[in-house]
Amino acid sequence: MTDTFESPRETDYQRVQRSDEFQALRSRFRRFVFPMTALFLVWYFVYVLLADYAHDFMSTKVWGNITVGLLFGLGQFVSTFVITMVYARWANNRQDPVAERLRRHIEDGALEGGEAL
Protein backbone atom coordinates (compact mmCIF):
# COMPACT_ATOMS: atom_id res chain seq x y z
CA MET A 1 0.00 0.00 0.00
CA THR A 2 1.36 3.40 -0.93
CA ASP A 3 1.09 6.26 1.53
CA THR A 4 0.60 9.19 -0.78
CA PHE A 5 -1.07 12.30 0.37
CA GLU A 6 -2.66 14.56 -2.16
CA SER A 7 -3.24 18.12 -1.09
CA PRO A 8 -6.86 19.12 -1.42
CA ARG A 9 -7.80 21.40 -4.29
CA GLU A 10 -7.67 25.07 -3.34
CA THR A 11 -11.15 26.46 -2.83
CA ASP A 12 -12.54 29.63 -4.37
CA TYR A 13 -12.57 31.19 -0.92
CA GLN A 14 -8.87 30.50 -0.47
CA ARG A 15 -8.10 32.03 -3.86
CA VAL A 16 -10.14 35.11 -2.97
CA GLN A 17 -8.36 35.37 0.37
CA ARG A 18 -4.99 35.37 -1.40
CA SER A 19 -6.09 37.97 -3.96
CA ASP A 20 -4.70 41.49 -3.91
CA GLU A 21 -8.24 42.89 -3.91
CA PHE A 22 -9.17 41.00 -0.72
CA GLN A 23 -5.91 41.92 0.98
CA ALA A 24 -6.51 45.59 0.16
CA LEU A 25 -10.07 45.29 1.51
CA ARG A 26 -8.81 43.77 4.75
CA SER A 27 -6.02 46.31 5.11
CA ARG A 28 -8.38 49.24 4.50
CA PHE A 29 -10.77 47.80 7.13
CA ARG A 30 -8.00 47.53 9.69
CA ARG A 31 -6.69 51.05 8.98
CA PHE A 32 -10.14 52.42 9.75
CA VAL A 33 -11.37 50.21 12.58
CA PHE A 34 -8.28 49.89 14.79
CA PRO A 35 -7.63 53.65 15.17
CA MET A 36 -11.35 54.33 15.64
CA THR A 37 -11.52 51.65 18.34
CA ALA A 38 -8.42 53.01 20.06
CA LEU A 39 -9.84 56.54 19.99
CA PHE A 40 -13.12 55.42 21.52
CA LEU A 41 -11.39 53.34 24.22
CA VAL A 42 -9.18 56.30 25.20
CA TRP A 43 -12.26 58.53 25.38
CA TYR A 44 -14.06 55.92 27.50
CA PHE A 45 -11.16 55.39 29.91
CA VAL A 46 -10.66 59.15 30.31
CA TYR A 47 -14.32 59.36 31.30
CA VAL A 48 -14.00 56.48 33.79
CA LEU A 49 -10.78 57.83 35.30
CA LEU A 50 -12.21 61.32 35.64
CA ALA A 51 -15.34 59.92 37.27
CA ASP A 52 -13.21 57.98 39.74
CA TYR A 53 -10.42 60.46 40.51
CA ALA A 54 -11.72 63.93 39.63
CA HIS A 55 -14.91 64.14 41.66
CA ASP A 56 -14.77 67.91 42.04
CA PHE A 57 -14.33 68.46 38.31
CA MET A 58 -17.02 65.96 37.30
CA SER A 59 -19.51 67.38 39.83
CA THR A 60 -19.04 70.94 38.58
CA LYS A 61 -22.45 72.31 37.66
CA VAL A 62 -22.71 73.64 34.15
CA TRP A 63 -26.36 74.67 34.13
CA GLY A 64 -28.93 73.90 36.82
CA ASN A 65 -28.41 70.29 37.91
CA ILE A 66 -26.43 69.44 34.77
CA THR A 67 -22.83 68.55 35.69
CA VAL A 68 -19.68 67.98 33.68
CA GLY A 69 -19.91 64.27 34.56
CA LEU A 70 -23.43 64.03 33.15
CA LEU A 71 -22.35 65.75 29.94
CA PHE A 72 -19.36 63.40 29.61
CA GLY A 73 -21.65 60.41 30.22
CA LEU A 74 -24.11 61.56 27.57
CA GLY A 75 -21.12 62.21 25.32
CA GLN A 76 -20.34 58.49 25.51
CA PHE A 77 -23.72 57.69 23.95
CA VAL A 78 -23.39 60.43 21.35
CA SER A 79 -19.90 59.30 20.35
CA THR A 80 -21.09 55.70 20.02
CA PHE A 81 -23.84 56.74 17.60
CA VAL A 82 -21.50 59.05 15.68
CA ILE A 83 -18.88 56.31 15.29
CA THR A 84 -21.59 53.90 14.13
CA MET A 85 -22.89 56.35 11.52
CA VAL A 86 -19.38 57.21 10.29
CA TYR A 87 -18.50 53.52 10.01
CA ALA A 88 -21.74 52.67 8.18
CA ARG A 89 -21.20 55.46 5.65
CA TRP A 90 -17.54 54.51 5.20
CA ALA A 91 -18.34 50.81 4.78
CA ASN A 92 -21.15 51.52 2.31
CA ASN A 93 -18.88 53.66 0.16
CA ARG A 94 -15.47 51.98 0.49
CA GLN A 95 -15.86 48.37 1.61
CA ASP A 96 -19.20 47.06 0.43
CA PRO A 97 -18.65 47.51 -3.33
CA VAL A 98 -15.38 45.56 -3.17
CA ALA A 99 -16.88 42.87 -0.93
CA GLU A 100 -19.84 42.56 -3.31
CA ARG A 101 -17.50 42.16 -6.28
CA LEU A 102 -15.58 39.42 -4.45
CA ARG A 103 -18.83 37.68 -3.49
CA ARG A 104 -19.97 37.70 -7.12
CA HIS A 105 -16.65 36.18 -8.19
CA ILE A 106 -17.23 33.29 -5.84
CA GLU A 107 -20.95 32.79 -6.52
CA ASP A 108 -20.67 33.07 -10.28
CA GLY A 109 -17.80 30.64 -10.37
CA ALA A 110 -15.55 33.23 -11.96
CA LEU A 111 -12.64 31.72 -10.14
CA GLU A 112 -12.88 28.26 -11.68
CA GLY A 113 -9.65 27.02 -13.16
CA GLY A 114 -7.55 29.44 -11.17
CA GLU A 115 -8.80 32.50 -13.00
CA ALA A 116 -7.42 35.67 -11.50
CA LEU A 117 -9.56 38.30 -9.89
Secondary structure by P-SEA (a helix, b strand, c coil): cccccccccccaaaaaaacaaaaaaaaaaaaccaaaaaaaaaaaaaaaaaaccccccccccccccccaaaaaaaaaaaaaaaaaaaaaaaaacccaaaaaaaaaaaaaccccccccc
